[in-house]
Amino acid sequence: MLDDFLWYFQCFGLPKSYPYNKNVESAASNDAVLRENERLKEEILKRDHIIAERNRIIEELQARLRYLQQPC
């Protein structure tokens, strides 16, 4: 099997479907995907922080409303 591959390589070079070629071609794409994933993670963290702050304000306002609705 290895001899067949070496013969093919010596005669024709690496085939287009050889995994190394695919990996090299997709490395830049993988880097772009990783950068986009990091950007999305940061956006999610910001969104989660905003949601948590909004929920805290809502709870505070609800507590004030309950206090104001108490009978004198």
Residue frames relative to the residue before (quaternion, step in Angstrom):
aa qw qx qy qz dx dy dz
M 1.0000 0.0000 0.0000 0.0000 0.00 0.00 0.00
L 0.6812 0.4664 -0.2841 0.4877 3.57 0.85 -0.97
D 0.6265 0.5353 -0.3377 0.4550 3.57 1.01 -0.78
D 0.6324 0.5253 -0.3308 0.4634 3.59 1.01 -0.79
F 0.6586 0.5053 -0.3112 0.4627 3.56 0.94 -0.86
L 0.6633 0.4995 -0.3092 0.4636 3.57 0.91 -0.89
W 0.6253 0.5207 -0.3404 0.4712 3.58 1.02 -0.75
Y 0.6556 0.5070 -0.3103 0.4657 3.57 0.89 -0.94
F 0.6575 0.5172 -0.3089 0.4525 3.57 0.90 -0.95
Q 0.6688 0.4994 -0.3033 0.4596 3.60 0.93 -0.89
C 0.7111 0.4557 -0.2615 0.4672 3.59 1.00 -0.77
F 0.8487 0.1988 -0.0377 0.4886 3.57 0.78 -1.05
G 0.4808 -0.6329 0.4660 0.3887 3.61 1.18 -0.28
L 0.7134 -0.4270 0.3139 0.4585 3.55 -1.28 -0.09
P 0.4448 -0.6802 0.5021 0.2955 3.59 -0.91 0.82
K 0.6204 -0.5622 0.3978 0.3753 3.57 -1.17 0.56
S 0.7008 0.4707 -0.2750 0.4601 3.57 1.07 -0.66
Y 0.4055 0.7115 -0.4888 0.3007 3.60 1.22 0.04
P 0.5472 -0.6783 0.3736 0.3177 3.62 -0.71 1.06
Y 0.5959 0.5762 -0.3854 0.4056 3.62 1.00 -0.66
N 0.6457 0.5201 -0.3260 0.4543 3.58 0.93 -0.87
K 0.6498 0.5101 -0.3172 0.4657 3.58 0.95 -0.84
N 0.6598 0.5158 -0.3144 0.4469 3.57 0.96 -0.85
V 0.6520 0.5061 -0.3211 0.4644 3.57 0.95 -0.83
E 0.6717 0.5037 -0.2964 0.4553 3.56 0.94 -0.89
S 0.7445 0.4104 -0.2310 0.4732 3.56 0.98 -0.75
A 0.4358 0.7130 -0.4621 0.2969 3.63 1.21 -0.08
A 0.6617 0.4896 -0.3119 0.4745 3.59 0.90 -0.86
S 0.6358 0.5221 -0.3231 0.4677 3.56 1.01 -0.79
N 0.6446 0.5185 -0.3182 0.4630 3.59 0.98 -0.83
D 0.6335 0.5244 -0.3291 0.4641 3.59 0.99 -0.80
A 0.6510 0.5065 -0.3161 0.4688 3.58 0.96 -0.84
V 0.6452 0.5113 -0.3208 0.4685 3.58 0.98 -0.80
L 0.6531 0.5118 -0.3174 0.4591 3.59 0.95 -0.82
R 0.6406 0.5109 -0.3211 0.4748 3.60 1.00 -0.80
E 0.6542 0.5027 -0.3092 0.4730 3.57 0.96 -0.85
N 0.6304 0.5272 -0.3359 0.4603 3.60 0.99 -0.77
E 0.6523 0.5061 -0.3166 0.4671 3.59 0.95 -0.84
R 0.6396 0.5200 -0.3219 0.4657 3.58 1.00 -0.84
L 0.6674 0.4959 -0.2977 0.4689 3.57 0.96 -0.86
K 0.6140 0.5372 -0.3481 0.4617 3.60 1.03 -0.71
E 0.6520 0.5089 -0.3107 0.4684 3.57 0.98 -0.86
E 0.6467 0.5100 -0.3199 0.4683 3.59 0.98 -0.81
I 0.6433 0.5171 -0.3219 0.4638 3.58 0.99 -0.80
L 0.6458 0.5125 -0.3235 0.4644 3.59 0.96 -0.83
K 0.6399 0.5099 -0.3220 0.4763 3.59 0.99 -0.82
R 0.6559 0.5106 -0.3079 0.4628 3.58 0.92 -0.91
D 0.6547 0.5094 -0.3136 0.4621 3.58 0.93 -0.89
H 0.6353 0.5191 -0.3279 0.4685 3.59 1.02 -0.77
I 0.6534 0.5043 -0.3096 0.4721 3.59 0.94 -0.87
I 0.6526 0.5067 -0.3159 0.4663 3.60 0.93 -0.84
A 0.6496 0.5100 -0.3211 0.4635 3.59 0.94 -0.85
E 0.6526 0.5009 -0.3115 0.4755 3.60 0.97 -0.83
R 0.6365 0.5215 -0.3226 0.4678 3.58 0.97 -0.83
N 0.6620 0.5016 -0.3047 0.4661 3.60 0.92 -0.88
R 0.6292 0.5267 -0.3362 0.4623 3.59 1.02 -0.75
I 0.6582 0.4978 -0.3069 0.4741 3.59 0.94 -0.87
I 0.6334 0.5263 -0.3322 0.4598 3.60 0.95 -0.81
E 0.6604 0.5010 -0.3114 0.4646 3.59 0.91 -0.89
E 0.6448 0.5154 -0.3181 0.4663 3.57 0.98 -0.82
L 0.6717 0.4850 -0.3001 0.4728 3.60 0.91 -0.84
Q 0.6328 0.5173 -0.3332 0.4700 3.60 1.00 -0.70
A 0.6372 0.5118 -0.3297 0.4725 3.59 1.02 -0.75
R 0.6444 0.5046 -0.3225 0.4755 3.60 0.97 -0.79
L 0.6453 0.5175 -0.3210 0.4613 3.59 0.96 -0.83
R 0.6416 0.5078 -0.3318 0.4694 3.61 0.94 -0.82
Y 0.6392 0.5254 -0.3224 0.4599 3.57 1.02 -0.81
L 0.6937 0.4746 -0.2785 0.4648 3.58 0.91 -0.90
Q 0.6745 0.4964 -0.2950 0.4601 3.61 1.11 -0.54
Q 0.4812 0.6563 -0.4529 0.3642 3.59 1.22 -0.11
P 0.4953 -0.6449 0.4809 0.3280 3.58 -1.03 0.71
C 0.5570 -0.6463 0.4257 0.3014 3.55 -1.09 0.75
